Each structure stands twice: as C-alpha cells, then as structure tokens.
Amino acid sequence: MASTSSSSPQPPPPAAAAAASPGAASPSEERYAGAGGRPPVPPYVKAAAGSLGGVMEACCLQPIDVVKTRLQLDRTGAYRGIAHCGATVARAEGVRALWKGLTPFATHLTLKYALRLGSNAVLQSAFKDPATGKVSAHGRLASGFGAGVIEALLIVTPFEVVKIRLQQQKGLSHDLLRYKGPIHCARTIVREEGIFGLWSGALPTVMRNGTNQAAMFSAKNTFDIVLWKKHEGDGKVLLPWQSMISGFLAGTAGPVCTGPFDVVKTRLMAQGRTGDIKYKGMVHAIRTIYTEEGLRALWKGLLPRLMRIPPGQAIMWAVADQVMGLYERTYLQPVHV
C-alpha cells in the first residue's frame, strides 16, 4: 500500500497562494489602501475640475479685480477707497467697465486652474512615499510652489499683461482707446515691444504665484482634515459650503505675504518695455515705490485682493471638489486589503 504521507497534497508556496486568491491586493492596491482606500483622482480630472471652477470665479469676481488694478495704478490719490473707486469707474465709464478684461481674465483663470491642479497632482505623485502613498508636508509645499511657477510662466504672466493693459485704459469712447480688445492688445504689445513684452513682470509673478500655491494647497489640505475630517482619497465628498469655507480660509494667507510682489508685478506689466521706463526690474521697483510712496504702498490693493482671492478660492473649490468627488464615487472603487 502506498504511503499516506507521500500522496497528501503539499501546500502551495506563499506567492502562488496570493496569486490564486481572488481577493488578494497587489502592492499598489495596498499602497492606496494605506493612503485612504482609493486610487488617486487622475491629474486630467483635477485639471478639468479646476477649469470649471475658474469660469465660475471669473464671472463672479471680475469687478473686484478691476478695482484692485485701478487702485494699484493710482499714484495721485484719485480714488479714496474700494467703494469710491468702483463708483467712479461705473459713473464715468459705465457699469460694463467693471467687467473690462473679462475675456482674458476668464480664459486665463480657466487655463490657470487647469494647469495648477493638474501640475500639482503630477508633482505630488513624484513626492509620494513609495511605501505608504502619502505626501509629506514638505512635499506638498514643494508641489504647490512648483505648480505656481509653472502657471506663472506659461499662463499667468502673458494673460495678466493683456488684462492690466485693458483695465488701465480710461474712457467711454471705444475709438479713443489704445487697445480695442484682448487680441488687438496682445498683437500691439508684440509689435511694439517684442514677444517678451507679454512677459513683463515675470519674476515677481513667479515669486507671487509660487508662494501663493505652496501656502494654498497645504492650507486647503489642512483645513479639510481639521474641520471636516476629510483625507485625500478617502472617498468622502465635502458639501459645497464646506469646500467654500476651506477654500476661503486657504486663500487668505497668500495675499498678505505676497502683496509687494503683486504691486510690483502690476506696475511692471502696466509700463511696458518701451517709452517711459520708470522701473528697471523687480528690486528697483520695490526700492522706488518704497522711497517715493512709503512702505504701505507695497500693499496697495491688499483689501480688494482679500475681497477677491479668498472668495475666488471658495467658489473654485466648491466646484472643483464636487467634480472630483463625482469622479471618485463613480469610477474609483475602494481597495480592501
């Protein structure tokens, strides 16, 4: 009779057992499970979500941006504050003047938010811990700063040059305006100042946007966790009002920290590269403004920036979080280990 021990089946090796088990999680799935239970939302979805949020923000907040630009360009004290500036523009140039530059502003915001959220997602994936799938605080800051630099160079600077040139024009008669519209403005700048005229003020724009986004992405993630117990990838979708509160709070720090960069950026973009060149660069502009107008002038337009950026972030994140949440619920299934 054959031996019983020789005919008994041997247990499969651990690797084979794991492969044969239909419910076993792969290493990548285990990483996602450790990060919150779901794979991350793809960068292109985050880009689309930011783009839709940008359209909504532009339509709601353009008048505040026009007032901010007029105040920053006011060297003679013609405007006595935000309300007086808005009323003066509306009375002298018509209510529609408060939406001057809307086309480049809306296009700029749409592309900027798409690039910002998409590039931040790509950079965060590069900074993730391979074992846990989580992003450290330093990695989140670096990703935000990198996204701000990318958007400043590719999108923000040329669009803001056109927007500011259109916003600084005063008058009701379309025929008397130097720039007839965004396309004409861009062509005129390129013809008279060269292609790099569209990148006037690029350095302070890079510094402003890089610092802003480093702070904003880190603060938004922190407020989501502290206020709503929402962790990235956990499948939880914030209500629009919750996203608005987190976005509003996250958008407050940047304007205070980057006020001088924003004022200098506006002055450099407005003066162009030909004719009367008052400011020779970022550092020279800071020194000149401080000498001629005082320290407070470097934060001109801060109040309208605080009236525009935090509400803008609130509107953008209310839309973007819903789009990303819809995708996450519909297409990304939780991983069980």
LOVO-279453 format. One line per field, with one value per residue (C-alpha): residue number from 1; chain; residue in one letter; x, y, z. Coordinates in steps of 0.2 Angstrom, whole numbers. Last residue first. Example, Ala and Ser with C-alpha at 12.3 -4.5 7.8 and 13.67 -1.06 7.14 Angstrom:
<nodes>
nr = (2	1)
kette = (A	A)
rest = (s	a)
u = (68	62)
v = (-5	-22)
w = (36	39)
</nodes>
This chain:
<nodes>
nr = (337	336	335	334	333	332	331	330	329	328	327	326	325	324	323	322	321	320	319	318	317	316	315	314	313	312	311	310	309	308	307	306	305	304	303	302	301	300	299	298	297	296	295	294	293	292	291	290	289	288	287	286	285	284	283	282	281	280	279	278	277	276	275	274	273	272	271	270	269	268	267	266	265	264	263	262	261	260	259	258	257	256	255	254	253	252	251	250	249	248	247	246	245	244	243	242	241	240	239	238	237	236	235	234	233	232	231	230	229	228	227	226	225	224	223	222	221	220	219	218	217	216	215	214	213	212	211	210	209	208	207	206	205	204	203	202	201	200	199	198	197	196	195	194	193	192	191	190	189	188	187	186	185	184	183	182	181	180	179	178	177	176	175	174	173	172	171	170	169	168	167	166	165	164	163	162	161	160	159	158	157	156	155	154	153	152	151	150	149	148	147	146	145	144	143	142	141	140	139	138	137	136	135	134	133	132	131	130	129	128	127	126	125	124	123	122	121	120	119	118	117	116	115	114	113	112	111	110	109	108	107	106	105	104	103	102	101	100	99	98	97	96	95	94	93	92	91	90	89	88	87	86	85	84	83	82	81	80	79	78	77	76	75	74	73	72	71	70	69	68	67	66	65	64	63	62	61	60	59	58	57	56	55	54	53	52	51	50	49	48	47	46	45	44	43	42	41	40	39	38	37	36	35	34	33	32	31	30	29	28	27	26	25	24	23	22	21	20	19	18	17	16	15	14	13	12	11	10	9	8	7	6	5	4	3	2	1)
kette = (A	A	A	A	A	A	A	A	A	A	A	A	A	A	A	A	A	A	A	A	A	A	A	A	A	A	A	A	A	A	A	A	A	A	A	A	A	A	A	A	A	A	A	A	A	A	A	A	A	A	A	A	A	A	A	A	A	A	A	A	A	A	A	A	A	A	A	A	A	A	A	A	A	A	A	A	A	A	A	A	A	A	A	A	A	A	A	A	A	A	A	A	A	A	A	A	A	A	A	A	A	A	A	A	A	A	A	A	A	A	A	A	A	A	A	A	A	A	A	A	A	A	A	A	A	A	A	A	A	A	A	A	A	A	A	A	A	A	A	A	A	A	A	A	A	A	A	A	A	A	A	A	A	A	A	A	A	A	A	A	A	A	A	A	A	A	A	A	A	A	A	A	A	A	A	A	A	A	A	A	A	A	A	A	A	A	A	A	A	A	A	A	A	A	A	A	A	A	A	A	A	A	A	A	A	A	A	A	A	A	A	A	A	A	A	A	A	A	A	A	A	A	A	A	A	A	A	A	A	A	A	A	A	A	A	A	A	A	A	A	A	A	A	A	A	A	A	A	A	A	A	A	A	A	A	A	A	A	A	A	A	A	A	A	A	A	A	A	A	A	A	A	A	A	A	A	A	A	A	A	A	A	A	A	A	A	A	A	A	A	A	A	A	A	A	A	A	A	A	A	A	A	A	A	A	A	A	A	A	A	A	A	A	A	A	A	A	A	A	A	A	A	A	A	A	A	A	A	A	A	A	A	A	A	A	A	A)
rest = (v	h	v	p	q	l	y	t	r	e	y	l	g	m	v	q	d	a	v	a	w	m	i	a	q	g	p	p	i	r	m	l	r	p	l	l	g	k	w	l	a	r	l	g	e	e	t	y	i	t	r	i	a	h	v	m	g	k	y	k	i	d	g	t	r	g	q	a	m	l	r	t	k	v	v	d	f	p	g	t	c	v	p	g	a	t	g	a	l	f	g	s	i	m	s	q	w	p	l	l	v	k	g	d	g	e	h	k	k	w	l	v	i	d	f	t	n	k	a	s	f	m	a	a	q	n	t	g	n	r	m	v	t	p	l	a	g	s	w	l	g	f	i	g	e	e	r	v	i	t	r	a	c	h	i	p	g	k	y	r	l	l	d	h	s	l	g	k	q	q	q	l	r	i	k	v	v	e	f	p	t	v	i	l	l	a	e	i	v	g	a	g	f	g	s	a	l	r	g	h	a	s	v	k	g	t	a	p	d	k	f	a	s	q	l	v	a	n	s	g	l	r	l	a	y	k	l	t	l	h	t	a	f	p	t	l	g	k	w	l	a	r	v	g	e	a	r	a	v	t	a	g	c	h	a	i	g	r	y	a	g	t	r	d	l	q	l	r	t	k	v	v	d	i	p	q	l	c	c	a	e	m	v	g	g	l	s	g	a	a	a	k	v	y	p	p	v	p	p	r	g	g	a	g	a	y	r	e	e	s	p	s	a	a	g	p	s	a	a	a	a	a	a	p	p	p	p	q	p	s	s	s	s	t	s	a	m)
u = (-34	-49	-47	-61	-68	-64	-75	-92	-88	-71	-77	-91	-80	-68	-82	-89	-72	-69	-85	-84	-65	-67	-80	-71	-54	-62	-70	-52	-44	-56	-60	-43	-36	-48	-41	-22	-24	-9	2	19	11	11	30	31	26	43	56	46	39	57	65	52	53	72	71	58	66	70	55	51	53	44	44	46	46	28	23	7	16	30	17	6	20	27	11	8	26	24	7	14	13	-4	-11	-6	-13	-31	-34	-34	-48	-59	-55	-59	-75	-81	-77	-88	-102	-101	-103	-87	-85	-78	-70	-55	-43	-37	-42	-58	-60	-71	-63	-45	-43	-51	-42	-25	-27	-33	-18	-5	-13	-14	3	13	1	3	22	24	11	20	38	34	23	38	49	38	34	34	31	20	33	44	36	43	38	29	23	21	12	0	-4	-8	-19	-28	-32	-38	-49	-48	-32	-27	-45	-51	-62	-71	-76	-80	-64	-50	-37	-29	-40	-35	-16	-19	-28	-15	-1	-11	-13	5	10	-2	-2	15	27	16	7	23	30	13	13	31	27	12	22	36	24	15	32	37	21	23	13	6	7	13	28	33	31	23	34	33	14	13	21	8	-6	1	3	-16	-22	-12	-13	-32	-33	-23	-31	-48	-42	-33	-48	-59	-47	-43	-62	-66	-54	-66	-80	-81	-82	-99	-106	-102	-86	-88	-101	-96	-77	-81	-92	-80	-66	-76	-81	-64	-55	-52	-48	-38	-24	-11	-1	-17	-10	-13	-30	-35	-29	-39	-55	-54	-51	-66	-77	-71	-77	-92	-89	-71	-74	-87	-75	-61	-71	-74	-55	-51	-62	-55	-37	-42	-49	-33	-22	-30	-40	-29	-33	-44	-43	-35	-17	-14	-27	-18	-2	-10	-18	0	7	-7	-22	-28	-47	-45	-33	-23	-9	-8	-7	6	17	15	20	6	3	8	-5	-5	1	18	11	-2	12	6	0)
v = (223	232	245	257	259	274	277	284	290	297	306	314	319	327	337	342	347	358	367	372	374	387	397	397	401	416	421	420	429	443	453	449	456	471	474	472	484	494	483	490	507	505	506	524	532	538	528	512	513	516	502	489	494	493	475	469	477	494	503	520	515	529	523	504	488	490	502	492	475	482	491	476	464	477	478	459	455	468	460	442	438	446	440	422	420	422	409	393	401	404	387	378	388	385	367	365	375	364	348	338	322	307	294	293	298	314	315	324	325	341	355	348	337	349	364	355	350	368	375	365	368	387	390	382	390	408	407	400	413	428	423	419	435	445	437	438	457	459	443	449	461	446	444	461	478	487	473	460	473	478	460	456	472	468	451	457	471	488	494	512	518	533	523	514	530	528	532	525	512	504	488	484	485	475	461	460	459	447	435	435	432	420	406	398	407	409	393	383	393	391	372	371	380	369	353	359	363	346	338	347	342	324	316	298	283	272	263	274	290	302	317	312	309	327	334	326	332	350	350	346	357	372	369	368	382	393	388	393	408	415	412	421	435	437	438	448	462	476	469	484	495	487	498	514	524	539	533	514	519	532	520	506	518	526	509	502	518	536	535	549	548	553	536	526	510	499	506	504	486	482	490	479	463	467	469	452	442	432	429	424	413	402	400	395	382	373	374	367	352	349	349	338	326	327	324	307	305	295	276	273	267	281	281	264	257	265	257	240	242	246	230	220	215	197	195	182	171	161	174	175	156	156	168	159	142	130	117	100	87	70	56	53	55	41	28	17	0)
w = (10	3	-11	-13	-31	-42	-56	-50	-32	-37	-52	-43	-29	-42	-49	-32	-26	-41	-40	-21	-23	-37	-27	-11	-20	-28	-11	-4	-19	-22	-6	0	-16	-14	3	-2	-17	-11	0	-7	-5	14	14	8	-9	-17	-7	-5	-23	-30	-19	-24	-42	-42	-35	-48	-63	-72	-66	-74	-92	-102	-119	-122	-111	-104	-90	-85	-83	-72	-61	-59	-55	-42	-33	-34	-27	-13	-8	-7	11	14	-2	1	19	15	1	12	23	8	1	17	20	2	2	17	8	-7	4	5	-4	6	-4	7	-7	2	20	25	44	41	50	54	39	26	34	32	14	10	20	10	-7	-3	5	-9	-21	-15	-14	-31	-38	-30	-34	-52	-54	-47	-60	-75	-74	-92	-101	-115	-119	-122	-139	-145	-138	-152	-162	-148	-137	-152	-156	-137	-136	-153	-146	-129	-136	-144	-136	-137	-133	-142	-154	-139	-132	-113	-106	-95	-100	-85	-86	-104	-101	-85	-94	-108	-95	-84	-99	-103	-85	-79	-92	-95	-84	-69	-71	-70	-55	-45	-49	-42	-27	-23	-26	-15	-1	-3	-2	13	22	17	3	6	-5	10	4	-12	-1	-13	-20	-38	-36	-29	-44	-56	-45	-43	-62	-65	-51	-57	-76	-76	-63	-75	-91	-84	-75	-90	-101	-88	-86	-105	-109	-93	-97	-93	-82	-71	-87	-90	-76	-87	-89	-78	-66	-65	-63	-50	-40	-41	-35	-21	-15	-14	-7	-10	-28	-37	-24	-37	-40	-44	-53	-38	-35	-53	-53	-37	-44	-60	-50	-39	-54	-61	-46	-51	-69	-66	-52	-61	-76	-64	-56	-72	-76	-59	-61	-79	-72	-57	-70	-80	-65	-61	-44	-33	-30	-16	2	11	8	16	5	-10	-5	-3	-20	-27	-19	-26	-15	-13	-16	-30	-20	-33	-34	-15	-14	-28	-19	-2	-9	-12	2	-2	-7	3	-8	0	18	15	10	-4	0)
</nodes>
